[in-house]
Amino acid sequence: MGMIAIVNGRLCDPAATNLSEGTLLVHGDRIEAVGSVDFPEDAQIIDANGMIVAPGIIDLGVFKTDKPAFHFSGITRAALMPDQSPVLDDPGLVQHAARAGKPDFWVHPLGAATRGLEGKDLAEMALMRTAGARAIATGRTWIADSGVMLRVLRYASALGLTLVIHAEDAGLTANAVATDGETASRLGLPSAPACAEAIAIARDIALAREAGATIHFRMVTTAAGFDLIRAAKAEGLPVTCGVSPSYLFLNDNAVTDFRTFAHLSPPLRDERDRLAAIAAVADGTVDVLCSGHDPRGPEDKRLPFADSTPGIAGAETLLPLALNLVREGKISETRLMALLAANPAAVLGLDAGRLAPGAPADLILIDPDVPWIVDANKMAAAAGNTPFDKLPVQGRARMIMKGGVIR
Amino acid sequence: MTSPAPSPATGLVGRANFPHRHLLGIASLAPHEIRFLLDEAEQWAILNRTATRKHDDRLAGLTQMNAFFEASTRTLLSFEVAGKRLGADVVNMHASQSSVKKGETLIDTAVTLNSMRADVMVIRHMSSGAVQLIADKVDCPVLNAGDGRHEHPTQALLDALTIRRRKGGHEGLIVTICGDILHSRVARSNMLCLTALGAQVRVCAPPTLMPAAVERYRVTPFSDFNAALDGADVVMMLRLQNERMDGGFIPSAREFSLLYGLTPERLKRAKPDAIVMHPGPMNRGVEILSGVADDPDRSAITEQVEMGVAVRMACLDVLTRGDRGVAGWA
């Protein structure tokens, strides 16, 4: 098999502190060499033309396998949430979901922690692991019974599976669709206090400590939540967390006029929490940036706000919005790719997200400055439910290589 | 065609007095637009009270559809009477809650009604924002008759008109609104309307029934009803929904009544000439005692119902002026 040499790129190794000039050599489905390397004359040459050469994005926690949208944004792998119909609580369903994207996209299903995501009986985690589940998740729900949660954590821990957690105390959130505050009150929307998140995180950290389990909070969105994650990390607990750009660039004002495209779960927070989320990305508290991709058509979104389904088609805006953080000087390019590739790979136990010899040749070229405008009517995603419609953004993926094959 | 005269109160001509296609809430109205609707309602209050034949034919030939997705007796009847007094052909649609709860059905229903060529629609729905959603889909003016917890603009207008007739204005009046503020669209519309008109609004509820950040409406929140009543000019009691009394939000109706029931004794804390209002239907003995509700010197409750018809006539008239080709309203 021939070699592919990517030349004139700025190499973005998540493990490094800065971008570096150099060549990246691909052999078969693996990275052969990185840096100042000689390559055979018959190698296929790709001129990166000064663009960023980065590992493919690994999107931790999507709700649909939506390849056009993922490829648009340079996403080469995604962890699929168990909140499917039917719920991914069975090895056969997990195996089926894992095959859905191949060969040019890999889906890593997250097995449901409990049967039907009902928070009662343990799901067959070992069988689902054998079928391809890379981690276990509570879905977009809260396991209310602390006894069940402790058993889930102990059982998953013994299997070496990370538990991906949704942190909202359902007793507080009940039927809420917004965060307590002026906007929710004026619109007359059922709302819950933001502390529903911190309460859930505090409980689950305590239970994980008890069980010796590794946990990942998929979407942390409040200052109090980040404080708890910081403290757990300082204590040395194996706790990680993620956030999506929505919580970095929107606050609860976005639901004004009953805009269901801004109906998220967890709901958008106030400005203070938004700024805390950016600070948590900048200071290293946040490990993962994810899209939470959940394309929803009019049948789910053109409804009264409280009756609409939460979620946004976030895949296409993940990279350009994350690049805002680099442009604003909050994080470096290499840290960005740690958030988008290396860290999610680590949470899922994948050998991916690296720019090093031997790593899978899942690569993207990023043109970080090219301007474009988000258009809900022209998205690659299965539906155009984005709260960022008409927003001018910069940066997009120009080339995608999955397992050494260019799309 | 003669050009229309400017409004004596605002100096504005025709459509400039009320440049809105729909009436979806008080939040989008400027104070002079609220006053314009109240001024327009005055003539109908006079007509309704004095004329033997309470009829005007300005909406003759127009079809008014009242689409009520949530049960209502009083508001529906009030809108029906208002439309008929103006000569409109009024039709009512009641939809059971279950059949319209899901999916595209709401939009489909709106499109269906629209296809029947309504000239004005009056809509009530149990979900906040639902009336706006329908208004975006239809070709005629839409009047919000209550959407979830969000707004009930004609109720706020009729309350403002009642207060103005009893008190001569709104500026500087202390208005105390007491009851389930959290779930109440009447409270939300009234907070917006009365603060816009210059009243000092107090809201009083048990903490479990008070919305977050309510002070952002420029109102003063109270949990102590006695303190909230001190020196009030207007006391507006809200209906306590039966489903809130089962222990989820308050322990019991009798405990609510102990803390928040308006008794003649309690009313003495308000100004001697304070009036008492209630949007109805009342839970006598819970939020309001009969001795207060039936006191002709204090209670404005029946006048509220009367003003409801007048306000709704005004809204139906004003919103259809553009389509009727009234001079200055095209």
Chai-1 contact restraints between the chains, C-beta under 6 A:
chainA,res_idxA,chainB,res_idxB,connection_type,confidence,min_distance_angstrom,max_distance_angstrom,comment,restraint_id
A,D180,B,A212,contact,1.0,0.0,6.0,A-B,restraint_1
A,G181,B,A212,contact,1.0,0.0,6.0,A-B,restraint_2
A,G181,B,A213,contact,1.0,0.0,6.0,A-B,restraint_3
A,E182,B,A213,contact,1.0,0.0,6.0,A-B,restraint_4
A,E182,B,R216,contact,1.0,0.0,6.0,A-B,restraint_5
A,S185,B,P211,contact,1.0,0.0,6.0,A-B,restraint_6
A,S185,B,A212,contact,1.0,0.0,6.0,A-B,restraint_7
A,S185,B,A213,contact,1.0,0.0,6.0,A-B,restraint_8
A,L187,B,S128,contact,1.0,0.0,6.0,A-B,restraint_9
A,L187,B,H150,contact,1.0,0.0,6.0,A-B,restraint_10
A,G188,B,S128,contact,1.0,0.0,6.0,A-B,restraint_11
A,G188,B,G148,contact,1.0,0.0,6.0,A-B,restraint_12
A,G188,B,R149,contact,1.0,0.0,6.0,A-B,restraint_13
A,G188,B,H150,contact,1.0,0.0,6.0,A-B,restraint_14
A,L189,B,S128,contact,1.0,0.0,6.0,A-B,restraint_15
A,F258,B,G129,contact,1.0,0.0,6.0,A-B,restraint_16
A,E299,B,G103,contact,1.0,0.0,6.0,A-B,restraint_17
A,E299,B,E104,contact,1.0,0.0,6.0,A-B,restraint_18
A,P304,B,S127,contact,1.0,0.0,6.0,A-B,restraint_19
A,P304,B,G129,contact,1.0,0.0,6.0,A-B,restraint_20
A,P304,B,A130,contact,1.0,0.0,6.0,A-B,restraint_21
A,F305,B,G129,contact,1.0,0.0,6.0,A-B,restraint_22
A,A306,B,S127,contact,1.0,0.0,6.0,A-B,restraint_23
A,D307,B,S127,contact,1.0,0.0,6.0,A-B,restraint_24
